[in-house]
Amino acid sequence: MVRGGKRENSGRKKIEGKKIKVILDKEMIIKINKNIIGKTFSEKIRKCLEKGLNND
């Protein structure tokens, strides 16, 4: 089922990129949930990766 409106450029924004399946232990999940702000866990993971890459 496709989500979004009938008009052009309406609805959800697609995220371009490659899907990656990663398994995290419970401790890592708890740390991410406590320290990273975001609506969904996927968004928190993306922000966590960006933050880690930008700390160089």
N, C-alpha and C positions, 0 to 999 in steps of 0.2 A: 504494500500500500504506500503510495507516494504521499508525502506530507507537503503542505504548502498551499498557497492560494492559486486561483485561476489566472490572475494577472501576471504578466511577465515581471520578473525580479521580485516577486513576493514570496513569502514563506521562509523556510530555514535556509541559512547560508551553508553551503557545502564546504568542508575542510579538505583542501587538496593535500595529497601526500600518500604515503604508503602505510598500510595497516601492519602493526607489529603486535604479536602476542607475547606477553611477558608474564611470568609468574613471580609474585613477590611474597616474601614471608610476612607473617602477621605483624611483627614488630615494625617493619618498613611501612606497612599500610597505616598503622596507628600513628607513626611519626608524620607521614604525609598529611593525614587528616587533621592533626593538631597544628601543623606549622604552615600549611599552604591553604590559601583562601580560593574558593571556587565553587560554582554551583554543582558540578558533577565531578565524580572521581577522575574521569578522563581529562577534564579541564585542569584539575589539580596536578595530575601527572605531567601534562604539557607545561604548566607553569614551573613545576619542580625541575624539569629538564632544562628549560630556558634559563632558570636561575642558576643552575649548576654550570651551564655552558658560559654564562656571562660573568661568572666569578673569577675567570682567569686573569 
